Amino acid sequence: MATESILTSTKKLLGLAADYTEFDVDIVMHINSAFATLHQLAVGPTNSLYIVDATSTWTEFIEGQLNINSVKSYIYFKVRLAFDPPATSFAITSMENMAKELEFRLNVVMENILRPV
């Protein structure tokens, strides 16, 4: 699953077929924004990942660090909130809170990797 396309898997979670490319530019932009945030939190590869199409895979971002596998959920939440937010404020708040929690947890994981106790 780590070799799966970042764009394709994110589109699947958004309810879009892999071959439906009408919104790819928008989704790619939001994915890259989320990756930029993760890079500022020191999560992921040393050089921030920037995707342009469906050829980039999760392996390129995770680089064997399975303890940051939750980035997939984080990317989904951030893209969903920017691209197609839920209709209710309760659902939006829930997704925002889940994204914030994942940011915190991913940051803690990376701090423990970079500065072990």
MDAnalysis code that builds the backbone (N, CA, C; Angstrom):
import MDAnalysis as mda
import numpy as np

u = mda.Universe.empty(351, n_residues=117, atom_resindex=np.repeat(np.arange(117), 3), trajectory=True)
u.add_TopologyAttr("name", ["N", "CA", "C"] * 117)
u.add_TopologyAttr("resid", np.arange(1, 118))
u.add_TopologyAttr("resname", ["MET", "ALA", "THR", "GLU", "SER", "ILE", "LEU", "THR", "SER", "THR", "LYS", "LYS", "LEU", "LEU", "GLY", "LEU", "ALA", "ALA", "ASP", "TYR", "THR", "GLU", "PHE", "ASP", "VAL", "ASP", "ILE", "VAL", "MET", "HIS", "ILE", "ASN", "SER", "ALA", "PHE", "ALA", "THR", "LEU", "HIS", "GLN", "LEU", "ALA", "VAL", "GLY", "PRO", "THR", "ASN", "SER", "LEU", "TYR", "ILE", "VAL", "ASP", "ALA", "THR", "SER", "THR", "TRP", "THR", "GLU", "PHE", "ILE", "GLU", "GLY", "GLN", "LEU", "ASN", "ILE", "ASN", "SER", "VAL", "LYS", "SER", "TYR", "ILE", "TYR", "PHE", "LYS", "VAL", "ARG", "LEU", "ALA", "PHE", "ASP", "PRO", "PRO", "ALA", "THR", "SER", "PHE", "ALA", "ILE", "THR", "SER", "MET", "GLU", "ASN", "MET", "ALA", "LYS", "GLU", "LEU", "GLU", "PHE", "ARG", "LEU", "ASN", "VAL", "VAL", "MET", "GLU", "ASN", "ILE", "LEU", "ARG", "PRO", "VAL"])
u.atoms.positions = np.array([
    [0.811, -1.200, 0.000],
    [0.000, 0.000, 0.000],
    [0.851, 1.260, 0.000],
    [2.069, 1.190, 0.546],
    [2.941, 2.360, 0.577],
    [3.396, 2.758, -0.820],
    [3.329, 1.839, -1.773],
    [3.724, 2.164, -3.140],
    [2.556, 2.753, -3.924],
    [1.433, 2.915, -3.278],
    [0.255, 3.469, -3.924],
    [0.450, 4.957, -4.211],
    [-0.130, 5.415, -5.291],
    [-0.059, 6.812, -5.682],
    [-0.707, 7.711, -4.631],
    [-0.035, 8.789, -4.291],
    [-0.576, 9.750, -3.325],
    [-1.845, 10.379, -3.876],
    [-1.790, 10.827, -5.110],
    [-2.951, 11.479, -5.716],
    [-4.123, 10.512, -5.854],
    [-3.866, 9.332, -6.362],
    [-4.942, 8.362, -6.586],
    [-5.606, 7.942, -5.283],
    [-4.816, 7.670, -4.259],
    [-5.411, 7.243, -2.986],
    [-6.179, 8.382, -2.325],
    [-5.693, 9.609, -2.460],
    [-6.410, 10.754, -1.901],
    [-7.725, 10.965, -2.645],
    [-7.695, 10.832, -3.961],
    [-8.923, 10.954, -4.739],
    [-9.934, 9.884, -4.339],
    [-9.464, 8.672, -4.082],
    [-10.354, 7.591, -3.670],
    [-11.058, 7.950, -2.367],
    [-10.294, 8.477, -1.407],
    [-10.890, 8.881, -0.136],
    [-11.891, 10.029, -0.306],
    [-11.664, 10.861, -1.310],
    [-12.591, 11.962, -1.598],
    [-13.818, 11.499, -2.378],
    [-13.824, 10.229, -2.778],
    [-14.952, 9.683, -3.525],
    [-14.853, 9.895, -5.019],
    [-13.638, 10.155, -5.515],
    [-13.438, 10.380, -6.948],
    [-12.726, 9.182, -7.572],
    [-13.126, 8.817, -8.772],
    [-12.479, 7.719, -9.488],
    [-11.087, 8.143, -9.939],
    [-10.188, 7.181, -9.993],
    [-8.806, 7.462, -10.390],
    [-8.731, 8.078, -11.784],
    [-9.619, 7.661, -12.683],
    [-9.569, 8.156, -14.053],
    [-10.329, 9.475, -14.251],
    [-10.936, 10.001, -13.210],
    [-11.613, 11.287, -13.283],
    [-10.599, 12.367, -12.903],
    [-10.134, 13.110, -13.889],
    [-9.018, 14.035, -13.693],
    [-9.420, 15.513, -13.661],
    [-10.700, 15.793, -13.693],
    [-11.185, 17.173, -13.761],
    [-10.644, 18.047, -12.619],
    [-10.484, 17.485, -11.431],
    [-10.067, 18.270, -10.272],
    [-8.640, 17.964, -9.826],
    [-7.880, 17.256, -10.632],
    [-6.522, 16.865, -10.226],
    [-5.646, 18.057, -9.859],
    [-5.714, 19.128, -10.622],
    [-4.883, 20.306, -10.344],
    [-5.215, 20.867, -8.962],
    [-6.486, 20.951, -8.638],
    [-6.915, 21.468, -7.338],
    [-6.454, 20.549, -6.206],
    [-6.656, 19.254, -6.387],
    [-6.295, 18.291, -5.353],
    [-4.788, 18.264, -5.148],
    [-4.031, 18.300, -6.231],
    [-2.563, 18.322, -6.130],
    [-2.107, 19.557, -5.359],
    [-2.712, 20.695, -5.629],
    [-2.356, 21.925, -4.928],
    [-2.582, 21.772, -3.422],
    [-3.712, 21.208, -3.026],
    [-4.013, 21.037, -1.609],
    [-3.111, 19.984, -0.965],
    [-2.792, 18.933, -1.692],
    [-1.854, 17.921, -1.181],
    [-0.503, 18.579, -0.915],
    [-0.024, 19.368, -1.852],
    [1.273, 20.024, -1.685],
    [1.266, 21.018, -0.528],
    [0.157, 21.682, -0.305],
    [0.048, 22.582, 0.853],
    [0.161, 21.802, 2.156],
    [-0.490, 20.649, 2.219],
    [-0.410, 19.812, 3.422],
    [1.007, 19.286, 3.613],
    [1.666, 18.899, 2.517],
    [3.057, 18.445, 2.615],
    [3.966, 19.574, 3.105],
    [3.686, 20.800, 2.690],
    [4.494, 21.937, 3.151],
    [4.349, 22.116, 4.667],
    [3.139, 21.955, 5.170],
    [2.920, 22.039, 6.617],
    [3.683, 20.932, 7.337],
    [3.596, 19.710, 6.814],
    [4.315, 18.590, 7.419],
    [5.822, 18.835, 7.397],
    [6.321, 19.407, 6.317],
    [7.754, 19.702, 6.217],
    [8.168, 20.697, 7.316],
    [7.339, 21.703, 7.569],
    [7.639, 22.668, 8.624],
    [7.634, 22.012, 10.001],
    [6.899, 20.906, 10.133],
    [6.864, 20.157, 11.389],
    [7.956, 19.092, 11.436],
    [8.826, 19.072, 10.422],
    [9.920, 18.101, 10.304],
    [9.421, 16.676, 10.135],
    [8.274, 16.525, 9.498],
    [7.709, 15.204, 9.228],
    [7.943, 14.882, 7.760],
    [8.499, 13.709, 7.503],
    [8.717, 13.276, 6.127],
    [10.154, 13.442, 5.696],
    [10.376, 13.395, 4.384],
    [11.743, 13.469, 3.872],
    [12.394, 14.818, 4.160],
    [13.721, 14.834, 4.171],
    [14.469, 16.059, 4.432],
    [14.087, 17.154, 3.442],
    [14.021, 16.797, 2.176],
    [13.550, 17.735, 1.159],
    [12.051, 17.530, 1.011],
    [11.289, 18.577, 1.192],
    [9.835, 18.480, 1.135],
    [9.385, 17.841, -0.179],
    [8.399, 16.960, -0.089],
    [7.858, 16.315, -1.282],
    [6.869, 17.250, -1.955],
    [6.951, 17.318, -3.260],
    [6.055, 18.134, -4.077],
    [5.577, 17.244, -5.204],
    [4.273, 17.000, -5.285],
    [3.783, 16.123, -6.346],
    [3.231, 16.948, -7.498],
    [3.233, 16.364, -8.689],
    [2.664, 17.039, -9.858],
    [1.600, 16.186, -10.540],
    [1.604, 14.891, -10.244],
    [0.651, 13.991, -10.875],
    [0.546, 12.709, -10.048],
    [-0.040, 11.685, -10.631],
    [-0.284, 10.431, -9.906],
    [0.937, 9.524, -9.827],
    [2.098, 9.980, -10.287],
    [3.281, 9.107, -10.251],
    [3.979, 9.091, -8.891],
    [3.762, 10.096, -8.065],
    [4.392, 10.135, -6.741],
    [3.682, 9.152, -5.816],
    [4.473, 8.405, -5.047],
    [3.907, 7.378, -4.175],
    [4.160, 7.697, -2.709],
    [3.414, 7.010, -1.851],
    [3.583, 7.194, -0.415],
    [4.971, 6.770, 0.032],
    [5.578, 5.815, -0.660],
    [6.923, 5.368, -0.316],
    [7.909, 6.527, -0.367],
    [7.748, 7.422, -1.327],
    [8.629, 8.576, -1.460],
    [8.540, 9.489, -0.231],
    [7.381, 9.562, 0.368],
    [7.220, 10.429, 1.538],
    [7.587, 9.707, 2.826],
    [7.103, 8.493, 2.978],
    [7.287, 7.765, 4.235],
    [8.715, 7.254, 4.400],
    [9.380, 6.915, 3.299],
    [10.783, 6.480, 3.308],
    [11.077, 5.424, 4.373],
    [10.218, 4.430, 4.481],
    [10.455, 3.333, 5.409],
    [10.114, 3.619, 6.855],
    [9.658, 4.817, 7.165],
    [9.302, 5.182, 8.539],
    [7.811, 4.899, 8.764],
    [7.500, 3.644, 9.036],
    [6.106, 3.252, 9.171],
    [5.406, 3.938, 10.336],
    [6.170, 4.483, 11.262],
    [5.570, 5.185, 12.396],
    [4.949, 6.530, 11.994],
    [5.135, 6.960, 10.752],
    [4.477, 8.183, 10.278],
    [3.429, 7.859, 9.210],
    [2.970, 6.628, 9.200],
    [1.992, 6.184, 8.218],
    [0.676, 6.963, 8.311],
    [0.416, 7.602, 9.445],
    [-0.819, 8.365, 9.604],
    [-0.833, 9.644, 8.760],
    [0.260, 9.929, 8.064],
    [0.251, 11.094, 7.162],
    [-0.821, 10.938, 6.092],
    [-1.159, 9.718, 5.765],
    [-2.198, 9.491, 4.748],
    [-3.533, 10.060, 5.215],
    [-3.872, 9.804, 6.466],
    [-5.111, 10.363, 7.020],
    [-5.016, 11.880, 7.114],
    [-3.861, 12.375, 7.531],
    [-3.670, 13.814, 7.657],
    [-3.864, 14.512, 6.306],
    [-3.247, 13.970, 5.283],
    [-3.387, 14.562, 3.947],
    [-4.850, 14.562, 3.526],
    [-5.540, 13.457, 3.778],
    [-6.965, 13.394, 3.432],
    [-7.750, 14.486, 4.147],
    [-7.579, 14.611, 5.466],
    [-8.340, 15.611, 6.211],
    [-8.074, 17.014, 5.688],
    [-6.803, 17.335, 5.462],
    [-6.457, 18.679, 4.998],
    [-7.014, 18.954, 3.593],
    [-6.915, 17.976, 2.717],
    [-7.428, 18.152, 1.350],
    [-8.950, 18.247, 1.380],
    [-9.583, 17.380, 2.139],
    [-11.049, 17.400, 2.208],
    [-11.549, 18.738, 2.727],
    [-10.919, 19.249, 3.765],
    [-11.346, 20.529, 4.330],
    [-11.172, 21.681, 3.347],
    [-10.139, 21.633, 2.536],
    [-9.888, 22.708, 1.568],
    [-10.671, 22.520, 0.278],
    [-10.804, 21.276, -0.163],
    [-11.389, 20.993, -1.473],
    [-12.898, 20.792, -1.423],
    [-13.370, 20.028, -0.454],
    [-14.788, 19.678, -0.380],
    [-15.206, 19.540, 1.083],
    [-15.297, 20.672, 1.796],
    [-15.599, 20.585, 3.227],
    [-16.976, 19.986, 3.485],
    [-17.119, 19.312, 4.626],
    [-18.421, 18.751, 4.982],
    [-19.479, 19.848, 5.108],
    [-20.732, 19.440, 5.050],
    [-21.835, 20.402, 5.065],
    [-22.127, 20.959, 6.452],
    [-21.793, 20.221, 7.487],
    [-22.131, 20.695, 8.831],
    [-20.894, 21.199, 9.569],
    [-21.118, 22.142, 10.445],
    [-20.005, 22.687, 11.231],
    [-19.452, 21.639, 12.189],
    [-20.293, 20.706, 12.625],
    [-19.828, 19.644, 13.518],
    [-18.806, 18.754, 12.815],
    [-19.090, 18.400, 11.570],
    [-18.176, 17.551, 10.813],
    [-16.883, 18.298, 10.497],
    [-16.993, 19.572, 10.172],
    [-15.799, 20.378, 9.898],
    [-14.922, 20.458, 11.147],
    [-15.533, 20.760, 12.275],
    [-14.783, 20.851, 13.531],
    [-14.122, 19.524, 13.867],
    [-14.830, 18.441, 13.653],
    [-14.275, 17.110, 13.927],
    [-13.054, 16.836, 13.057],
    [-13.157, 17.132, 11.774],
    [-12.026, 16.906, 10.870],
    [-10.856, 17.826, 11.215],
    [-11.134, 19.066, 11.552],
    [-10.067, 19.991, 11.951],
    [-9.349, 19.471, 13.198],
    [-10.125, 18.992, 14.161],
    [-9.528, 18.466, 15.386],
    [-8.698, 17.218, 15.113],
    [-9.180, 16.351, 14.242],
    [-8.412, 15.150, 13.910],
    [-7.107, 15.517, 13.209],
    [-7.159, 16.501, 12.315],
    [-5.946, 16.948, 11.628],
    [-4.950, 17.538, 12.618],
    [-5.436, 18.339, 13.560],
    [-4.552, 18.927, 14.574],
    [-3.920, 17.853, 15.450],
    [-4.713, 16.853, 15.818],
    [-4.170, 15.776, 16.637],
    [-3.088, 15.013, 15.875],
    [-3.338, 14.749, 14.599],
    [-2.328, 14.052, 13.796],
    [-1.072, 14.898, 13.645],
    [-1.219, 16.215, 13.465],
    [-0.042, 17.090, 13.404],
    [0.783, 16.942, 14.671],
    [0.114, 16.988, 15.814],
    [0.807, 16.870, 17.085],
    [1.506, 15.520, 17.203],
    [0.780, 14.450, 16.925],
    [1.342, 13.106, 17.080],
    [2.508, 12.868, 16.115],
    [2.370, 13.324, 14.877],
    [3.458, 13.164, 13.910],
    [4.678, 13.970, 14.331],
    [4.442, 15.147, 14.848],
    [5.545, 15.974, 15.320],
    [6.263, 15.307, 16.483],
    [5.526, 14.723, 17.402],
    [6.125, 14.022, 18.539],
    [6.961, 12.842, 18.051],
    [6.436, 12.086, 17.112],
    [7.180, 10.950, 16.560],
    [8.493, 11.423, 15.961],
    [8.447, 12.483, 15.180],
    [9.658, 12.971, 14.529],
    [10.643, 13.548, 15.544],
    [10.161, 14.206, 16.577],
    [11.067, 14.708, 17.612],
    [11.782, 13.563, 18.310],
    [11.080, 12.469, 18.542],
    [11.691, 11.304, 19.183],
    [12.716, 10.643, 18.255],
    [12.492, 10.721, 16.960],
    [13.465, 10.161, 16.002],
    [14.690, 11.059, 15.919],
    [14.452, 12.376, 15.833],
    [15.558, 13.320, 15.677],
    [16.325, 13.538, 16.968],
    [15.624, 13.486, 18.110],
    [16.270, 13.677, 19.417],
    [15.815, 12.585, 20.365],
    [16.357, 11.383, 20.209],
    [15.910, 10.293, 21.084],
    [16.232, 10.595, 22.543],
    [15.392, 10.076, 23.410],
    [15.541, 10.310, 24.853],
    [16.675, 9.501, 25.410],
])
